[in-house]
Amino acid sequence: MRKESWQFSFVRLIAAALILTVSSGAASGQKKKKADNSASPAAGSNDSNSIQSLPKLPTSAADEIDHDIGEMLAAFELGDVEAMHKYYADNATFVSSDYAPPVVGWQNYAALYRQQRAAFQGMQLIRRNTFIFPHGDVAWASYQWEFNSELNGRAYSIRGQTTLVLNKVGDHWLIVHNHSSVICPANGFAPQQPAAPSKP
């Protein structure tokens, strides 16, 4: 039973990361398309490199965080640990719905993620109902997610929710705390299937 609980926690962790990855990939693609369509050399300029010198349009902190969450989840889905790390502080903490102590530190989380992800094939994470609350150099975000994959040749699906706490360091927002939990079925019993990989 302890092994099932550990696997269940891992699945939840993977699910959260995947949701972020899918959402960020779509947002990144949309922003790139907008930039390609709207960017043009300044009037009267023959220099094609002038596009690169145009200033970056300001975005709100909430939009920036939403984009970063999407990219982080896309990396989670793809299994790109280095790309995920870009959005996490080295001393970040990770809490799952397992009755276990939090995972402290990015390196400890990354090792757990790699170990658990190996059991899953073709992960998809869908993020919904994201709410972001910036306050100075601190922000928190919450969202719901659905994790779909294949585990040992069988379809696997769970739903849950995540709350992230972020801190602005320089020009970047870094996740310093991730609390993800799986929503139990209406009967109050946890699924008997193993958990999704640990969610970022």
Sequence and secondary structure as in RCSB ss.txt:
>XXXX:A:sequence
MRKESWQFSFVRLIAAALILTVSSGAASGQKKKKADNSASPAAGSNDSNSIQSLPKLPTSAADEIDHDIGEMLAA
FELGDVEAMHKYYADNATFVSSDYAPPVVGWQNYAALYRQQRAAFQGMQLIRRNTFIFPHGDVAWASYQWEFNSE
LNGRAYSIRGQTTLVLNKVGDHWLIVHNHSSVICPANGFAPQQPAAPSKP
>XXXX:A:secstr
 HHHHHHHHHHHHHHHHHHHHHHHHHHHHHHHHHHHHH    TT   GGGGTTS      HHHHHHHHHHHHHHH
HHHT HHHHHTTEEEEEEEE SSSS  EESHHHHHHHHHHHHTTEEEEEEEEEEEEEEEETTEEEEEEEEEEEEE
ETTEEEEEEEEEEEEEEEETTEEEEEEEEEEE   TTS   SS   B   
